Amino acid sequence: MGADGLSFVFTYQEIFVNHIYRFSSKNRSPVIVDCGANIGLSILYFKKIFPDASIIAFEPDKNIFRILELNISSFNLSNVELFNKAVWVEDTILDFQSE
């Protein structure tokens, strides 16, 4: 998903209406790792369900990461760590291209 309106609407629908990331936990403050946080809608969703969760979020796209930082700071969310890095199955260097 990029930072455009159509992508926002689609992703909002998937996350907040269809609840594609819903999970149950007996722990009121789970640790959630978000690998591809994009602009942060998933983080907002997780914090809505688990306000005390600790979230570690990764977003490799530098431009999208800046939007992610702004969104998280504008909602004044706590216990959220953001990393401008990609997550992969091994420790290596990959080429990354922004949309």
Rosetta blueprint (number, residue, H / E / L):
1 M L
2 G L
3 A L
4 D L
5 G H
6 L H
7 S H
8 F H
9 V H
10 F H
11 T H
12 Y H
13 Q H
14 E H
15 I H
16 F H
17 V H
18 N L
19 H L
20 I L
21 Y L
22 R L
23 F L
24 S L
25 S L
26 K L
27 N L
28 R L
29 S L
30 P L
31 V E
32 I E
33 V E
34 D E
35 C E
36 G L
37 A L
38 N L
39 I L
40 G L
41 L H
42 S H
43 I H
44 L H
45 Y H
46 F H
47 K H
48 K H
49 I H
50 F L
51 P L
52 D L
53 A L
54 S E
55 I E
56 I E
57 A E
58 F E
59 E L
60 P L
61 D L
62 K H
63 N H
64 I H
65 F H
66 R H
67 I H
68 L H
69 E H
70 L H
71 N H
72 I H
73 S H
74 S H
75 F L
76 N L
77 L L
78 S L
79 N L
80 V E
81 E E
82 L E
83 F E
84 N L
85 K L
86 A L
87 V L
88 W L
89 V L
90 E L
91 D L
92 T L
93 I L
94 L L
95 D L
96 F L
97 Q L
98 S L
99 E L
